[in-house]
Amino acid sequence: MWLYQLMFAFILASTTAKEIDFGAYGTEASAKTETNFFVTCKLDSSIPSANMATYKWFKVDNTEVTSRDSITRVYVVDRRPGLELNLEPVQDDDTGHYRCVASVGSQTFERQLFLAVRATITFNDCPTEQFGMMGNRSEILCSASGGEGTLSTEWRKEGVVGTLGTNNEYALENKNLVVLHTTAASAGLYTFYASASTEKKSQRITFRAVTIPLIVQPLMSKKAVVGNTAELFCTARGTPSPRIDWFKVDEKRNEVRMQTDSRVTIEERTVDGDTQGIMMIKNVQKEDESLYACKAYNKATEILNSATIPETQSYLDVQTIPSIGEYQDTVNGQYQGREGASVTMKCKARGNPRPVVVWTKVGSNHQYTEGQNSETVSVTKEDIADPNKPGVKLSLDLKGLEASADGIYTCIARNEAGEVSKNVKLEVLFSPNFDGQDTEYGRVFYTWKGNTDGKVVCVVNGNPQPIFNWYKDGTEIVRGTSGYGLSEEKSADPRYPYRHISKLSVAYNGANDNIFGTYTCKSTNNIKPNNQTLQLERAGFSSDDTSPRRSTHSSIPEDNSIIDSLTTAQLGGSSTMDITAKNSLTKESTDSFSSDDTSRRRSTHSSIPEDNSITDSSTTAQLGGSSTRDINAKNPLTKVSSNSFSSDDTSPRRSIDSSIPGDNSITDSLTTAQLGGPSTMDITAKNPLTKESTDTVGVGIGVAGCLLCVVGAVVVIILL
């Protein structure tokens, strides 16, 4: 056939212009399959303006070859002067006539070239990498065709002597090599040889023995909190190393392959030769809760069907931190109840898993939980049946409200995801009470002659804020009542938010003795009124009085003077006298003695400066013996002046130091004692800016001693 084609080409060429040159080929050429062929078409240089010619090549089917890209199998290359035709590689169907056309101005020249393709050995269906399943029968594929004459084939394996056709581990089927029992030793480099009369070619094939992947670290059920990141891990082992794919499984068991996006990241890493797949879901949402599957793939799973693909599954449990809804049935955002009534506070909390809810009161360690029941408290729970947002409603019912129930209550909801809390105020409306009166002020108050600001104080707790009314002997005291003043204030103690204080100011001029006695403090709000009685008494006492009394000298200035004297006496008992001196630069200093004490006590106030202050106080008392009271006043410009008397002396003694100035010093000490009767001691401090202030103490002494004191007093008067 090809001989006939050559003869036809010769006849055609003889009638064709010789102006076009094909170089070494003339009018015909031959090439083997799978080889590269090229030929250049150009005008003879004798043609005028030959170097300005343009060229075109046409294929066997008479279509122009326009491609100039070597990636295509048939293409042209500009080879000035001329145009080159390339076939890479030559194929069997490339046999035929190829035509070159050259144009110069208005002249056109053309010539044909006949290409005869000679068959050569070619390999068919011979992947260079093939796989076989361990433990199974495997087939290594490759076939050859072409070549001139008889074609023969042979299989060999690197490292194995001789042809495999005679090896009992292999067999030949349709020229393909069959591995009868695939093992790890079966893997390696195999060569397939094909030979013809004029050529011999070979094809190398890498054969790998593979195993189905094995999941070595199954997925574990995972919990994640909404908004956090969930990580799922899956580890597989196999030959070759498997890849891992992730799937989301819905309720109908449909699987959707997971893809990487803004929230989902999928990656793989090698750990000790195994493949570890990691899927991370950021900003987890409730809709991410699902069953997830991890599947492992390699060449073994491709050889087999999809039913053998190993996988493992786990459930991603998406949890939500509890949330507490707004409190209901409140007044201005808080609960409110009247004294003696009931109030129910309801807390509704949701979360996944269903939260545990408790009530507490701020400042108390007690928790109110489901099932608590008493006469005053009951706690009930109701589940909220919502599959997406399960929850609990916990109701705290307080009965017979008291003022102490007022305060801040906290609802706490917790689950595995976390804990939240929310406060609510319970305001109890209660009638006035006088808790705190005894601890803060007491019920008996004192004043003295010249005190223009005596106080009777009433402490009241009540909500709403109560109104105060004061009464004396049934007559109401109002603003403007002569001798009285009224003021109110709220307690600054945060522990008592509903405590209010009313102060009744009383002025005593020595003549208005009607101010002493019982006062009634009445407190009223819209719940109900309440009242209490308080006493105002004259400061000072006599030794035949059986009750202790306190006298406070608020009219004496705070510098260099006695500011407080507290005297207690009880007939048949002990008597104690305290004298306190205060200086603006020092602490208070107190001297005391007890008439029934058998030991001598001395208190020295060295911290008091040496100017204008009491510098030393020494007291000696002994039952049945003598007692002496010395009071020393010191002034930097004067000597020390001391007044004293002894209870076993038959005459009073008086010592006057005329050098002591009349200001800022003790001016007189007079002691009188009468055996078997009362005894009174007056100590008078005088300051030019104030009135005199006198503290009196009485001591029971025998009648004979008292008579001696009278005689002593007469002597003192004469001396004066």
SVG drawing of the C-alpha trace seen along z (x, -y; Angstrom):
<svg xmlns="http://www.w3.org/2000/svg" viewBox="-53 -84 72 107">
<polyline fill="none" stroke="black" stroke-width="0.4" points="0.0,0.0 2.6,-2.4 4.6,-1.6 1.5,-2.6 1.3,-5.9 5.0,-6.6 4.5,-6.1 1.5,-8.4 3.5,-11.0 6.3,-10.8 4.0,-11.3 2.4,-14.3 5.7,-15.8 6.9,-15.7 4.0,-18.0 4.6,-20.3 6.7,-23.4 10.2,-22.9 10.4,-26.4 9.6,-25.0 12.4,-23.2 11.7,-20.5 15.4,-20.2 16.6,-16.6 13.2,-15.0 12.3,-15.9 8.7,-14.9 8.5,-12.1 9.5,-11.2 9.0,-8.3 8.8,-8.2 8.2,-5.6 5.3,-5.9 6.1,-7.5 9.0,-9.4 9.2,-13.1 9.1,-14.4 9.7,-17.8 10.2,-19.3 10.8,-22.9 9.2,-24.5 10.9,-27.5 11.2,-29.1 14.2,-28.7 16.4,-31.8 16.2,-32.3 12.6,-33.5 12.5,-37.3 11.8,-38.6 11.9,-35.0 12.8,-36.4 9.5,-38.3 7.4,-35.2 4.7,-34.0 4.0,-30.3 1.1,-27.9 1.1,-24.2 -2.0,-22.0 -2.5,-18.6 -3.6,-15.4 -7.3,-16.4 -6.5,-19.7 -6.9,-21.8 -4.4,-24.5 -1.9,-24.0 -2.2,-27.2 -1.0,-26.3 2.4,-27.5 2.3,-26.0 4.6,-23.0 2.0,-21.7 -0.2,-20.6 1.0,-17.5 1.0,-19.1 2.2,-22.7 4.4,-25.0 7.5,-27.1 8.7,-30.2 12.1,-29.4 12.8,-32.5 13.1,-32.1 10.6,-29.2 8.0,-27.5 8.6,-24.3 6.0,-21.5 6.3,-19.4 4.5,-16.1 5.3,-15.1 5.0,-12.2 4.1,-10.6 1.0,-8.4 -0.3,-5.7 -3.0,-7.9 -0.4,-10.6 0.3,-8.9 -0.7,-11.1 0.0,-14.2 1.0,-17.4 0.9,-20.6 3.0,-23.8 1.8,-27.1 4.2,-30.1 3.1,-33.5 5.2,-36.5 3.2,-39.5 0.7,-38.2 2.5,-34.9 1.6,-31.7 3.7,-28.5 2.8,-25.1 4.3,-21.7 3.2,-18.4 5.1,-16.1 4.0,-12.5 4.7,-11.1 4.8,-7.3 4.4,-6.2 6.1,-2.9 4.7,-0.9 6.9,-0.8 6.4,0.9 4.0,-1.0 2.8,-0.1 -0.9,-0.2 -2.6,-0.4 0.6,-0.5 0.2,-2.7 3.6,-3.4 2.2,-3.0 -0.1,-0.1 -1.5,1.4 -2.4,4.8 -4.4,5.7 -2.3,7.6 -3.6,11.2 -5.4,11.0 -4.6,12.0 -3.3,8.9 -2.8,8.1 -0.1,5.9 -1.3,4.5 0.7,3.8 0.4,4.7 2.4,3.9 1.6,3.5 3.3,2.5 6.7,3.3 7.8,5.1 7.6,8.8 6.7,11.0 6.2,9.2 7.3,11.0 7.0,9.9 8.6,10.7 8.2,9.7 11.0,9.2 11.2,7.9 14.1,5.9 16.1,8.1 14.7,11.4 16.7,13.5 15.1,14.8 11.8,14.3 8.7,14.2 6.8,16.4 8.4,19.5 8.1,18.3 5.5,20.1 4.5,16.9 3.3,15.4 1.2,16.3 0.6,14.7 -2.9,14.0 -3.4,12.2 0.2,11.1 -0.6,9.4 1.3,10.4 -0.7,11.9 0.6,11.9 -1.0,15.1 -0.8,14.0 0.1,10.4 2.4,9.7 4.6,6.8 7.5,8.6 5.4,8.4 5.9,4.7 8.7,3.4 9.9,2.3 8.7,4.5 9.8,4.2 7.7,5.2 9.8,5.9 8.5,6.0 10.6,7.1 10.2,7.1 12.5,7.9 14.1,4.4 13.5,3.0 13.1,3.8 11.4,1.5 10.6,1.7 8.2,0.2 8.9,-0.1 6.0,0.2 6.1,-0.4 3.9,2.1 2.7,1.3 1.1,3.8 -1.7,1.9 -3.9,2.5 -7.3,1.2 -7.0,-1.7 -7.6,-1.0 -9.1,-3.6 -6.8,-3.5 -8.3,-6.3 -12.1,-6.3 -14.0,-9.5 -15.1,-10.3 -18.4,-12.0 -17.6,-15.7 -19.2,-18.5 -18.9,-22.1 -20.3,-25.4 -22.1,-27.8 -19.6,-30.4 -16.5,-28.3 -14.4,-26.1 -15.1,-22.3 -12.3,-20.0 -12.8,-16.5 -9.9,-14.1 -9.6,-10.9 -6.5,-8.8 -6.1,-6.1 -3.3,-3.7 -2.8,-2.1 -0.5,-1.5 -0.3,-3.8 -1.1,-6.5 -4.8,-7.2 -6.5,-10.5 -9.4,-11.4 -12.7,-12.9 -15.4,-14.3 -19.2,-14.0 -22.2,-15.4 -24.9,-12.8 -28.5,-13.9 -31.4,-12.1 -32.1,-10.2 -28.5,-8.9 -27.8,-11.1 -24.1,-12.1 -22.9,-15.5 -19.2,-15.9 -17.8,-18.8 -16.0,-21.6 -13.6,-24.2 -15.2,-27.6 -15.0,-30.6 -15.9,-28.5 -14.8,-25.0 -11.1,-24.1 -10.0,-20.6 -6.4,-19.5 -4.2,-16.4 -0.9,-15.7 1.4,-12.6 1.8,-11.3 4.1,-8.3 3.4,-7.2 -0.3,-7.4 -2.6,-10.0 -4.4,-12.2 -7.4,-14.2 -8.6,-17.3 -11.8,-19.2 -12.3,-22.4 -15.6,-24.2 -15.3,-27.8 -18.0,-29.8 -20.1,-26.7 -23.8,-27.1 -26.7,-25.0 -27.3,-23.8 -23.8,-22.3 -25.1,-19.7 -25.1,-16.4 -23.6,-13.0 -20.2,-13.3 -18.4,-10.6 -14.7,-10.2 -13.8,-8.1 -10.3,-6.9 -9.4,-6.4 -6.4,-5.1 -5.8,-3.0 -7.1,0.1 -10.5,-1.5 -10.4,-2.5 -9.8,1.1 -12.7,2.3 -16.2,0.9 -17.4,-1.9 -19.0,0.6 -15.5,1.4 -14.5,-2.2 -13.7,-2.2 -15.3,-4.9 -16.1,-6.0 -18.8,-8.3 -19.3,-10.5 -22.0,-13.0 -21.2,-16.6 -23.3,-17.8 -23.6,-21.6 -24.3,-23.0 -25.5,-26.4 -24.6,-28.4 -27.8,-29.0 -29.7,-32.2 -32.2,-33.7 -35.2,-35.6 -36.7,-38.8 -38.5,-38.5 -42.2,-38.6 -45.0,-40.0 -42.6,-42.7 -43.3,-46.3 -40.7,-48.6 -38.4,-45.7 -38.6,-44.4 -40.9,-42.2 -43.0,-43.8 -45.0,-42.4 -46.7,-43.6 -45.9,-42.5 -47.7,-39.3 -48.7,-38.6 -47.1,-36.3 -45.0,-36.9 -43.9,-34.5 -40.6,-35.1 -40.3,-33.2 -37.0,-32.5 -37.1,-31.1 -33.7,-29.7 -32.9,-27.9 -29.8,-26.1 -28.5,-22.8 -28.3,-20.6 -31.2,-21.6 -29.8,-23.8 -30.1,-23.3 -31.6,-26.4 -31.5,-27.6 -32.4,-30.8 -30.2,-32.5 -30.4,-35.7 -27.5,-38.1 -25.7,-38.1 -26.9,-34.6 -25.3,-31.2 -28.7,-29.5 -30.0,-28.1 -33.6,-27.6 -33.9,-24.4 -36.7,-22.3 -38.7,-20.5 -38.2,-22.8 -41.4,-23.4 -42.2,-25.0 -44.8,-27.3 -43.0,-30.3 -41.1,-29.0 -41.9,-26.7 -39.9,-26.0 -41.5,-24.4 -39.9,-23.5 -41.5,-23.2 -39.6,-21.9 -39.8,-23.8 -40.3,-21.2 -38.5,-22.7 -36.1,-20.3 -34.0,-23.1 -34.0,-25.3 -34.9,-23.1 -35.3,-25.0 -36.6,-25.2 -38.9,-27.6 -38.2,-27.7 -40.7,-29.6 -39.8,-30.8 -42.9,-31.4 -42.4,-33.4 -45.4,-33.4 -46.1,-35.6 -43.6,-38.2 -41.5,-39.9 -39.2,-42.9 -36.2,-40.6 -37.2,-39.1 -36.5,-42.4 -33.3,-42.3 -31.6,-41.2 -32.3,-37.7 -30.3,-35.9 -31.4,-33.2 -28.5,-31.0 -28.6,-28.6 -25.8,-26.2 -25.1,-23.3 -22.0,-21.7 -21.5,-24.7 -21.3,-27.3 -23.2,-29.3 -25.1,-32.6 -26.9,-34.5 -29.4,-37.4 -30.5,-39.6 -33.9,-40.9 -35.0,-43.1 -37.7,-42.0 -39.1,-45.1 -41.2,-44.3 -43.7,-47.0 -43.7,-46.7 -45.0,-48.7 -42.6,-50.7 -40.5,-48.8 -37.9,-50.0 -35.2,-47.5 -31.8,-49.2 -33.1,-51.6 -31.5,-49.7 -28.2,-49.0 -27.7,-52.4 -29.0,-54.9 -30.8,-53.1 -34.1,-54.3 -33.0,-56.6 -31.5,-60.0 -30.0,-62.7 -29.5,-66.5 -28.5,-69.1 -28.9,-72.7 -27.7,-75.0 -27.7,-72.3 -29.6,-73.8 -29.2,-70.8 -30.2,-67.8 -31.4,-64.9 -34.1,-62.2 -33.6,-60.0 -36.1,-57.6 -34.9,-54.9 -37.5,-53.5 -37.4,-51.0 -40.3,-51.1 -41.2,-51.0 -42.7,-53.2 -40.8,-55.8 -42.7,-56.5 -43.9,-59.9 -42.8,-60.8 -44.9,-62.3 -43.7,-63.2 -45.8,-63.4 -45.2,-64.5 -47.8,-63.7 -50.4,-63.3 -49.5,-66.6 -48.0,-66.6 -44.7,-68.4 -44.6,-70.0 -42.1,-72.3 -42.2,-75.6 -43.1,-74.2 -41.1,-76.3 -38.0,-74.6 -38.0,-71.8 -36.5,-71.2 -37.2,-68.4 -34.9,-66.9 -34.9,-63.7 -32.2,-61.8 -31.7,-58.5 -29.3,-56.0 -26.0,-55.9 -25.5,-52.2 -26.1,-50.3 -27.3,-47.3 -30.4,-49.1 -31.8,-50.8 -35.2,-51.6 -33.9,-52.9 -34.8,-56.5 -33.9,-58.5 -35.9,-61.3 -34.2,-63.6 -36.0,-65.7 -33.9,-68.5 -34.6,-69.7 -33.3,-72.8 -33.0,-72.8 -32.5,-76.1 -32.8,-74.7 -36.4,-75.9 -38.3,-73.9 -38.3,-70.6 -41.4,-69.6 -39.2,-68.5 -38.2,-65.4 -40.2,-62.3 -41.7,-60.0 -41.8,-60.8 -43.8,-58.9 -42.4,-58.5 -45.1,-57.5 -44.2,-56.3 -46.8,-55.8 -46.8,-54.6 -49.6,-53.2 -49.2,-49.7 -50.0,-50.6 -48.7,-52.9 -46.5,-51.9 -45.0,-53.8 -42.5,-53.5 -41.7,-55.4 -38.4,-57.0 -37.2,-58.6 -35.4,-61.9 -33.8,-62.3 -31.7,-64.9 -28.0,-64.1 -26.2,-63.5 -27.3,-61.3 -27.4,-61.0 -25.9,-58.1 -29.3,-57.1 -30.4,-56.5 -30.3,-52.8 -30.1,-53.4 -27.0,-54.4 -27.1,-57.7 -25.0,-59.3 -24.2,-63.0 -22.7,-64.4 -21.4,-67.9 -21.6,-69.0 -21.4,-72.7 -17.7,-72.3 -15.3,-73.1 -13.0,-70.4 -9.7,-72.0 -8.1,-71.6 -11.3,-70.8 -13.2,-67.8 -15.5,-66.6 -17.2,-63.7 -18.0,-62.3 -19.7,-59.0 -20.6,-58.1 -22.2,-54.9 -23.3,-54.4 -25.4,-51.8 -26.2,-51.7 -24.4,-48.9 -22.1,-48.4 -19.2,-50.1 -18.9,-53.6 -16.6,-54.6 -15.6,-58.0 -14.1,-58.7 -12.6,-62.0 -11.7,-62.5 -9.4,-65.3 -9.0,-66.1 -6.5,-68.2 -6.7,-69.0 -3.3,-67.4 -3.9,-64.3 -6.2,-61.4 -8.7,-61.4 -7.3,-60.6 -9.4,-59.0 -8.7,-58.5 -10.9,-56.3 -11.1,-54.8 -13.5,-52.4 -14.3,-52.9 -14.6,-49.2 -11.3,-48.2 -8.6,-47.0 -5.8,-47.7 -4.2,-51.0 -4.5,-51.9 -2.6,-54.6 -3.1,-55.9 -0.5,-58.3 -1.3,-60.1 2.2,-60.9 0.8,-61.6 -0.9,-64.8 1.3,-67.8 2.5,-69.7 0.5,-72.8 -3.1,-73.4 -3.9,-69.7 -4.3,-67.2 -0.9,-65.6 -1.4,-62.9 -4.2,-61.2 -3.6,-58.8 -6.3,-57.1 -6.0,-55.0 -8.9,-53.2 -9.1,-50.5 -12.2,-49.1 -12.2,-49.9 -9.2,-52.2 -8.4,-55.5 -9.1,-56.7 -7.4,-59.7 -8.2,-61.5 -5.6,-63.8 -6.2,-65.9 -3.2,-67.8 -3.5,-70.6 -0.3,-72.0 0.3,-75.2 3.7,-76.2 3.5,-79.6 2.3,-78.2 3.0,-75.7 1.1,-72.5 -2.1,-72.8 -3.6,-69.7 -6.9,-69.2 -7.4,-66.1 -9.3,-64.7 -9.1,-61.4 -12.1,-59.5 -10.6,-58.5 -9.6,-62.1 -11.8,-63.9 -11.4,-67.2 -11.7,-68.1 -8.6,-69.5 -8.4,-72.2 -5.3,-73.4 -5.5,-76.4 -2.6,-77.6 -3.3,-81.2 -0.8,-81.2 -3.0,-79.1 -4.9,-81.4 -8.6,-81.5 -8.7,-80.1 -8.2,-76.6 -7.7,-75.0 -9.5,-73.2 -10.6,-76.0 -12.1,-74.2 -12.5,-70.8 -14.9,-70.3 -15.5,-67.0 -18.1,-66.3 -18.6,-63.0 -21.0,-62.0 -20.8,-58.7 -23.9,-56.6 -25.2,-59.1 -24.7,-60.3 -21.4,-61.8 -21.0,-64.1 -17.9,-65.3 -18.0,-68.1 -15.3,-68.8 -15.6,-72.1 -13.7,-73.1 -13.8,-76.6 -13.1,-78.2 -13.5,-81.8 -15.5,-80.9 -17.9,-78.5 -20.1,-78.0 -19.1,-75.8 -19.7,-72.1 -19.9,-69.9 -19.8,-66.2 -21.2,-64.7 -20.5,-61.4 -22.0,-60.0 -20.3,-57.5 -22.0,-55.8 -20.1,-56.6 -20.9,-56.2 -22.8,-58.8 -19.8,-59.7 -17.6,-60.3 -20.2,-62.6 -20.2,-64.8 -16.5,-65.2 -16.9,-66.3 -19.3,-69.0 -16.8,-70.4 -14.1,-70.3 -16.3,-72.2 -16.8,-75.0 -13.0,-75.4 -12.6,-75.6 -15.2,-78.3 -13.4,-80.4 -10.1,-80.0 -11.7,-81.3"/>
</svg>
